Amino acid sequence: VLKYVGGTVLLEMQTPKLLWLKKNMKNTWARAGHFIDLPDFLTLKATGQFSRSLCSLVCKWTYMSYGRTQGWDSGFFKTIGLEDLADDDSHKIGKTVMTPGTNCGKISATAALELGLSDSTFVATSIIDAHAGGLALVAAGAKTKQDLIGRLGLICGTSTCHMCVSVDPIFVPGVWGPYYSAMIPGCWLAEGGQSSTGGLVDHIIKTHPAANDCPDE
């Protein structure tokens, strides 16, 4: 597992968050029916059906997506003290895994009414917000898979994520991935960047000597 996340699972990924929850909020942990990421929560609310995006699970949850390693690594969960996540065929963290963009169900009547959509609308499997931006940048104008190689997309917000894809896996210490088919089918994704660049920009603006001379907006 660690080989495919640059050697270290960072705190902003989901397994450290789940481990904290298990250790510090034991009653909540015992009562929880599902642990679910925001993109997959949105498709759940839209369809009423549980499914998980390969993008979210591979990039944030330590799901393995290549060859014989496809699926959850129960040995890794046991090693870090989260062995119960593998119970009931990994029911709480996702046993129906779908690739981004594939049909994950028709919109529910409630969601159709709330969103003002036709109840015949189909919902696509989600993709993480930064990865949607990465897909748009890396694939812009591309006609072949080779056109994707050598491009670097920078997605800026609360963090800055540098994203590129390759035909073969490339292992770099400290760089997330390589993740197979997590952003572009059949390609390996590598992610690097800084976690708090948005906050840093805010800090620079607010502490600048001229900050008080600028309007609030």
Secondary structure, DSSP 8 states (H G I E B T S, - for coil): -GGGBTT---TTSHHHHHHHHHHH-HHHHHH-S----HHHHHHHHHHS---EEHHHHHHHS--B-SGGG-B--HHHHHHHT-GGGGHHHHTTT-S-EE-TTSEEEE--HHHHHHHT--TT-EEE----HHHHHHHHHHTTT--SGGGGTT--EEEESSSEEEEEEESS----TTSEEEEETSSSTTSEEEEEEESSHHHHHHHHHHHSTTGGGS---
